[in-house]
Amino acid sequence: MLVTSLYGQLPTALASYQLHGDQLQQIPSWFGRLDKVLHLNLRNNNLTGVIPPSIANLSNLENLDLNHNLIHGNIPHEISKFLNLKKLRQASNQLSGSIPAVIYNISSLQMISVASNNLFGSLPKHICRHLPNLEALYLDGNEFSGQIPSIGECKNLQGLQLSTNRFNGSIPRKIGSLTKLRTIFLYDINLEGKLFSLDIFL
């Protein structure tokens, strides 16, 4: 199911997983009943409120897109129940707290996009230990701190955006071994040390 630009009044029951109406202001808790949905796209709807824990009942979900809303609160731990989740998009909201550690155990994940929120905390050193399929990691515009993790272990990584955070230390040298990497943004963070050649971009 693909849902965008929602308006009008939501029906109390769904048929064919199609939504229409006006005044959808928050993510309804009854979305958790849609256990056959694979793709849920609610971007650009000015949604407020929090992500309801009941959303974890969408056990078959592969793509969750909540980008560009006004959602606040924490990322719920219950998202770890999405065992088939490939793309997690929650960028440009007002989310706070840290990324639940259990999310880094969803081995099917290909994209984590939580840029432009109020998230903080450090990242696991071996972030790709349980994320062998990770292709995109977009964390820019938050308050993450600590050292940049061992990104060189993310062999399928194509996009890395960590800019405008509070990371410190040096760029992991093994980034140069990521042959699939196409974009890397590391500006406006407190890095130190010498630059080294990234042959993958030559």
C-alpha positions in Angstrom: 0.0 0.0 0.0 1.3 3.4 -0.9 -0.3 6.4 0.9 0.6 10.0 0.2 -1.0 13.4 0.5 -3.8 12.2 2.7 -6.8 14.5 3.2 -10.4 14.1 4.3 -12.0 11.8 6.9 -10.6 8.4 7.4 -13.1 5.5 7.3 -13.5 3.2 10.3 -12.8 0.1 8.2 -10.5 -0.3 5.2 -11.2 -2.0 1.9 -8.5 -2.8 -0.5 -6.0 -0.9 1.7 -6.9 2.5 0.1 -7.2 5.6 2.2 -8.8 8.9 1.5 -10.4 11.8 3.4 -9.3 14.8 5.4 -7.8 15.8 8.7 -5.4 12.9 9.3 -3.3 14.5 12.1 -1.6 11.6 13.7 -0.7 8.0 12.8 -3.8 6.0 13.9 -3.1 3.1 16.3 -5.4 1.0 14.2 -2.8 1.0 11.5 -1.4 -2.0 13.4 -4.3 -4.1 12.1 -2.9 -3.9 8.6 -0.7 -6.9 9.0 -0.6 -7.7 5.3 0.8 -4.3 4.2 4.3 -4.3 2.7 4.8 -0.6 2.0 3.5 2.2 4.1 4.2 5.7 2.8 3.0 8.6 4.9 5.5 11.3 3.9 4.7 15.0 3.5 1.5 14.9 5.5 2.2 17.2 8.5 1.5 14.4 10.8 2.0 15.1 14.5 2.0 13.0 17.6 4.2 9.9 18.2 4.8 6.7 16.3 2.3 4.3 18.0 3.9 1.0 19.3 1.0 -0.8 17.6 2.6 -0.1 14.3 4.9 -3.1 15.1 1.9 -5.4 14.2 2.6 -4.7 10.6 4.9 -7.8 10.7 5.3 -8.1 6.9 6.3 -4.4 6.4 9.3 -3.9 4.1 9.2 -0.1 3.6 8.2 2.4 6.3 8.3 6.0 5.0 7.4 8.8 7.5 9.7 11.5 6.1 8.8 15.2 6.3 6.2 15.3 9.0 6.1 16.7 12.5 6.3 13.5 14.4 7.9 13.7 17.8 8.9 11.4 20.7 11.2 8.4 20.5 11.7 5.8 17.8 9.8 2.9 19.3 11.7 -0.3 20.2 8.8 -2.3 18.7 10.1 -1.5 15.2 12.6 -4.3 15.8 9.7 -6.7 15.1 9.8 -5.8 11.4 11.9 -8.8 10.5 11.5 -8.1 6.8 12.1 -4.3 6.9 14.3 -3.1 4.1 13.9 0.7 4.2 13.3 2.8 7.4 12.7 6.5 6.5 11.9 8.9 9.3 13.9 12.0 8.2 12.8 15.6 8.8 10.6 15.1 11.8 11.0 16.1 15.5 12.1 12.7 16.8 14.3 12.7 19.9 16.2 10.2 22.0 18.6 7.5 20.6 18.1 4.9 17.9 17.1 1.7 19.7 20.0 -0.7 19.6 17.6 -3.5 18.6 17.2 -1.8 15.2 20.8 -2.6 14.3 19.8 -6.3 14.5 17.3 -6.2 11.6 19.5 -8.0 9.1 17.2 -7.2 6.1 17.7 -3.4 6.5 19.1 -1.7 3.4 18.4 1.9 4.4 18.3 3.8 7.7 17.3 7.4 7.1 16.7 9.5 10.2 18.3 12.8 9.1 17.1 16.2 10.4 15.7 15.2 13.8 16.8 15.7 17.4 18.4 12.3 17.9 21.5 11.8 20.0 23.7 9.1 21.4 26.6 7.1 20.0 26.5 4.4 17.3 27.6 0.8 17.8 31.2 0.4 16.8 30.5 -2.6 14.6 27.3 -1.2 13.1 27.2 -3.6 10.2 27.8 -6.7 12.2 24.1 -7.6 11.9 23.3 -5.3 8.9 25.1 -7.1 6.0 22.7 -5.6 3.4 23.0 -1.9 4.5 23.3 0.3 1.5 22.4 3.8 2.9 23.0 5.4 6.3 21.6 8.9 6.5 22.0 10.4 10.0 22.9 14.0 9.2 21.4 16.9 11.0 21.2 15.4 14.5 23.2 15.3 17.8 24.9 12.0 17.5 28.3 11.9 19.3 31.3 9.6 19.8 33.5 8.1 17.2 32.4 7.2 13.7 31.8 3.4 13.7 33.7 0.8 11.7 32.0 1.7 8.5 34.5 -0.3 6.5 32.6 -3.5 7.5 29.6 -2.3 5.5 30.6 -3.8 2.2 27.3 -2.9 0.4 27.2 0.7 1.6 26.5 3.2 -1.3 25.5 6.3 0.6 26.9 7.7 3.9 25.7 11.0 5.4 26.9 11.9 8.9 27.2 15.7 8.6 26.1 18.2 11.2 26.5 16.0 14.2 28.9 15.9 17.2 31.1 13.0 16.1 34.7 13.2 17.0 37.9 11.3 16.3 39.1 10.4 12.8 37.6 9.0 9.7 37.9 5.2 9.8 40.6 4.3 7.3 38.7 1.3 6.0 36.2 3.5 4.4 38.6 3.5 1.5 37.8 -0.2 0.9 34.1 0.4 0.2 34.0 -0.2 -3.5 30.3 0.5 -3.8 30.3 3.8 -2.0 29.1 6.7 -4.2 28.3 9.5 -1.8 29.8 10.5 1.5 29.1 13.7 3.5 31.1 14.3 6.7 31.1 18.1 7.0 30.3 20.1 10.1 31.6 17.5 12.6 34.6 17.5 14.9 36.9 15.2 13.0 40.7 15.3 13.4 43.8 13.6 12.0 45.2 13.3 8.5 43.3 12.9 5.3 44.1 9.8 3.3 43.4 8.8 -0.3 40.0 7.3 -1.1 40.8 5.3 -4.2 37.2 4.4 -4.7 36.4 7.9 -5.9 39.4 8.2 -8.3 
